[in-house]
Amino acid sequence: MSNAIDRRRFLCHSIAGAAGLTVLSTAGTSSYADDDATPSTLKGNINHSVARWTFDFLSLEALCRLAAGLGISAIDLVGPKEWPVLKRYSLDSSMCNGAELSLEDGWGDARFHSELVDRYLEHIDLVSEAGYTNLICFSGNARGMTPEQGLDNAERGLKKILSHAEEKRVVLQMELFNSKIDHPDYLCDNSAWGIELCRRLDSPNFKLLYDIYHMQISEGDIIRTIRDHHEYFGHYHTAGVPGRNEIDDSQELNYPAICRAIRATGFQGYIAQEFLPDRSDNQERIASLREAIHLCDV
């Protein structure tokens, strides 16, 4: 099963409000998190987060305990029904979800605008009332449209909700995906397309979720892109290339250097770990998260 399908299924469960979210509820799950949640001293220059779906072998409770112990201050990609769990552990919902229809049916296709507008207006209120900031959105697939047509559609649709997001101080964040391997036909598959949409909307409440893994596959030149266009990037995701696995020296990206470049821009948002641990033992998977946090803690 591909990584794209795994995440698509996870998001679909979030939209439906399912509580389980394909979590493995083994008897040892809690002990993994408790045993490894030893207090960590971090430098304080980077706001760390971890994507819920990539560590779904832990219950959300266990992941929150682990995060708190590792110095992670937020969990990414959690929907409204599970926000109370995060609040019990004083963790931020660094990238809220649940308003989207799917990864394929997004703002670039006008056929979905009516339903998307209703869903996003509702979720903007939910995010604001919960005291959170970021709400994810997607361009969706082209389905034969040119990039320009997709831009025009996305601009028209997002303008219908943007003033409400501004009023509620919620930031809409469109994620950049690669269309080469993981998300064929996705419209927002390069930074130039996303940046042009940001320029057209011209609002501090619309940003790009710059996924480093995806953009390395799509276009490379990660550090220069971050330096030159950081004002358009409101959130970052990590993962190793190739394979979306650990961000250690087994893959081609230099994450300490990338994180130093992000820090140098004055970025105050979150860098969220979104890699899939390529280890069979749960203790080792947890260790890989600890290692990734320290690699990025520059």
C-alpha positions in Angstrom: 0.0 0.0 0.0 1.4 3.4 -1.0 2.2 6.2 1.5 -0.3 8.4 -0.4 -3.1 5.9 0.1 -2.2 5.5 3.8 -2.5 9.3 4.3 -5.6 9.6 2.1 -7.3 6.9 4.2 -6.3 8.6 7.4 -7.7 12.0 6.3 -11.0 10.3 5.2 -11.3 8.9 8.7 -10.7 12.4 10.1 -13.4 13.8 7.9 -15.9 11.2 9.0 -15.0 11.9 12.6 -13.9 8.3 13.4 -12.3 8.0 16.8 -10.2 5.1 16.0 -8.2 6.5 13.0 -6.6 3.0 12.4 -4.8 3.1 15.8 -3.3 -0.1 17.0 -4.7 -0.6 20.5 -2.2 -3.1 21.8 -1.7 -3.6 25.5 1.8 -2.4 25.3 1.1 0.8 23.4 1.0 3.1 26.5 4.1 1.6 28.0 6.1 2.4 24.8 5.3 6.1 25.2 5.7 6.2 28.9 9.1 4.4 28.9 10.5 6.7 26.2 9.0 10.0 27.3 12.1 11.0 29.2 12.4 14.8 29.5 14.4 16.3 26.7 16.2 19.6 26.7 15.8 21.4 23.4 17.4 24.7 22.3 14.1 26.6 21.9 14.8 27.9 18.4 12.4 25.5 16.6 8.8 24.7 17.4 8.5 21.0 16.9 5.5 18.9 16.0 4.8 15.4 14.8 2.1 14.2 12.3 -0.5 12.0 13.9 -0.9 9.6 11.0 2.8 8.6 10.8 2.8 7.4 14.4 -0.7 5.8 14.5 0.7 2.6 16.1 0.3 4.6 19.3 -3.0 5.8 20.6 -3.4 9.6 20.6 -3.1 9.6 24.4 0.2 7.7 24.2 1.5 9.9 21.4 0.7 13.0 23.5 2.6 11.6 26.5 5.6 10.8 24.2 5.5 14.3 22.6 5.4 16.0 26.0 8.4 14.0 27.1 10.4 14.7 24.0 9.8 18.4 24.1 7.4 18.4 21.1 4.8 21.1 21.6 2.1 20.1 19.1 0.5 17.3 17.1 -0.2 17.7 13.4 -3.3 16.7 11.4 -5.7 16.2 14.2 -9.4 16.9 13.7 -12.0 18.6 16.1 -13.2 15.4 17.8 -9.8 14.7 19.1 -8.7 18.2 20.1 -9.8 17.6 23.8 -7.1 14.9 24.0 -4.5 17.4 22.9 -5.8 20.0 25.4 -5.4 17.6 28.3 -1.7 17.5 27.6 -1.4 21.3 26.8 -0.4 20.5 23.2 -1.2 22.7 20.2 -3.0 21.3 17.2 -0.4 22.7 14.8 -2.2 21.8 11.6 -6.0 21.2 12.0 -7.8 19.1 9.5 -11.3 17.8 8.8 -12.7 20.5 6.5 -11.3 18.9 3.3 -13.3 16.6 1.0 -10.2 14.6 0.0 -6.7 15.1 -1.4 -8.0 14.9 -4.9 -11.2 17.0 -4.7 -10.0 20.5 -3.8 -10.1 24.2 -4.5 -8.7 24.0 -8.0 -11.9 22.5 -9.3 -14.9 24.8 -9.2 -17.3 21.8 -9.0 -16.4 21.3 -5.4 -16.5 25.0 -4.3 -20.0 25.0 -2.9 -19.4 22.1 -0.5 -15.9 23.2 0.4 -17.1 26.8 1.2 -19.7 25.4 3.7 -17.3 23.0 5.3 -14.5 25.5 5.6 -16.6 28.3 7.0 -17.8 25.8 9.7 -14.2 24.6 10.5 -12.8 28.1 10.6 -15.1 28.8 13.4 -14.2 25.5 15.2 -10.5 26.2 14.8 -10.9 29.7 16.1 -13.1 28.7 19.1 -10.6 26.0 20.1 -7.8 28.6 20.1 -5.8 27.1 17.2 -4.5 28.8 14.1 -3.8 26.6 11.1 -6.3 24.8 8.9 -5.1 22.6 6.0 -6.5 22.8 2.5 -5.7 21.1 -0.9 -5.7 22.1 -4.5 -7.0 18.8 -5.6 -6.3 17.2 -9.0 -6.2 18.9 -12.4 -8.4 16.4 -14.2 -7.5 17.9 -17.6 -7.3 21.6 -16.5 -4.3 23.7 -17.2 -2.3 25.1 -14.3 -3.7 28.5 -15.1 -7.3 27.3 -15.0 -6.6 25.6 -11.7 -5.2 28.8 -10.3 -8.2 30.9 -11.4 -10.6 28.4 -9.8 -8.6 28.2 -6.6 -8.4 32.0 -6.4 -12.2 32.4 -6.9 -13.1 29.7 -4.4 -10.8 30.7 -1.6 -11.8 34.3 -1.8 -15.2 33.2 -0.7 -13.9 32.1 2.7 -10.7 34.2 3.2 -12.3 37.2 4.8 -13.9 34.9 7.4 -10.6 33.3 8.1 -9.0 36.8 8.5 -11.8 37.8 10.9 -11.3 34.6 13.0 -7.5 34.8 12.8 -7.3 31.4 11.2 -4.6 30.7 8.6 -5.5 28.5 5.6 -2.5 26.4 4.6 -2.4 24.7 1.2 -0.1 21.7 1.1 2.5 21.3 -1.7 2.6 17.6 -2.9 4.7 15.9 -5.6 2.7 14.6 -8.5 5.7 12.4 -9.7 5.3 9.6 -7.2 2.7 10.1 -4.5 -0.1 12.2 -5.8 -0.4 12.0 -9.6 -2.3 14.9 -11.2 -2.2 17.1 -8.1 -2.3 20.8 -9.1 -0.2 22.4 -6.4 2.8 20.3 -7.1 5.4 23.0 -7.3 6.3 26.0 -5.2 5.8 28.5 -8.2 2.1 27.5 -8.6 1.5 27.9 -4.8 3.4 31.2 -4.6 1.4 32.6 -7.4 -1.8 31.7 -5.6 -0.5 33.4 -2.5 0.2 36.5 -4.5 -3.2 36.6 -6.0 -5.0 36.1 -2.7 -2.6 38.7 -1.0 -3.5 37.8 2.6 -1.5 36.9 5.7 -4.2 34.3 6.3 -3.3 32.1 3.3 0.0 30.3 3.3 1.7 27.3 1.9 2.5 24.1 3.8 5.9 23.5 2.4 6.5 19.8 2.5 10.2 19.3 2.2 9.9 15.6 1.2 7.4 16.4 -1.6 9.3 19.4 -2.9 12.7 17.6 -3.0 11.0 15.1 -5.4 9.2 17.8 -7.4 11.9 20.4 -7.8 14.8 20.2 -5.3 16.7 23.4 -4.5 15.1 23.3 -1.0 17.3 25.8 0.9 17.3 28.5 -1.8 13.6 28.2 -2.2 13.1 28.7 1.6 15.5 31.7 1.6 13.9 33.4 -1.4 10.2 32.7 -0.7 9.9 32.0 3.1 7.2 34.7 3.5 4.8 32.4 1.7 5.5 29.3 3.8 3.5 29.0 7.0 4.4 25.4 8.0 6.9 22.7 7.2 6.8 18.9 7.0 9.8 16.6 7.0 10.5 13.1 5.7 13.4 11.3 4.1 13.9 11.1 0.4 13.6 8.5 -1.1 10.9 6.5 0.7 9.4 9.0 3.2 11.4 7.2 6.0 13.7 8.5 8.7 15.5 11.8 8.1 18.9 10.4 9.1 22.0 9.9 6.9 20.5 7.1 5.0 18.7 9.6 2.7 19.6 12.5 0.5 18.4 15.6 2.4 20.5 17.5 5.0 17.9 18.3 7.6 20.1 20.2 10.1 21.2 22.6 7.2 17.6 22.9 6.1 16.4 23.7 9.6 19.1 26.3 10.0 17.9 27.9 6.8 14.4 28.0 8.1 15.5 29.4 11.5 17.5 32.1 9.7 14.3 33.4 8.1 12.9 34.2 11.5 10.2 31.6 11.1 8.0 31.2 14.2 5.7 28.4 13.1 6.1 24.6 13.3 8.3 22.1 11.7 6.4 18.8 11.8 7.9 15.4 11.5 5.9 13.4 8.9 8.2 10.5 8.1 7.2 6.9 8.3 9.5 5.0 10.6 11.2 2.2 8.7 11.7 0.0 11.8 9.8 -3.1 12.9 10.1 -2.6 16.6 7.9 0.1 18.2 10.7 1.1 20.6 13.0 1.7 17.7 10.3 3.7 15.9 10.0 5.9 18.9 13.8 6.3 19.0 13.7 7.4 15.4 11.3 10.3 16.4 13.6 11.3 19.2 16.6 11.3 16.7 14.7 13.3 14.2 13.7 16.0 16.7 17.3 16.4 17.8 18.5 16.6 14.2 16.1 19.4 13.5 16.7 21.2 16.8 19.3 23.7 15.5 
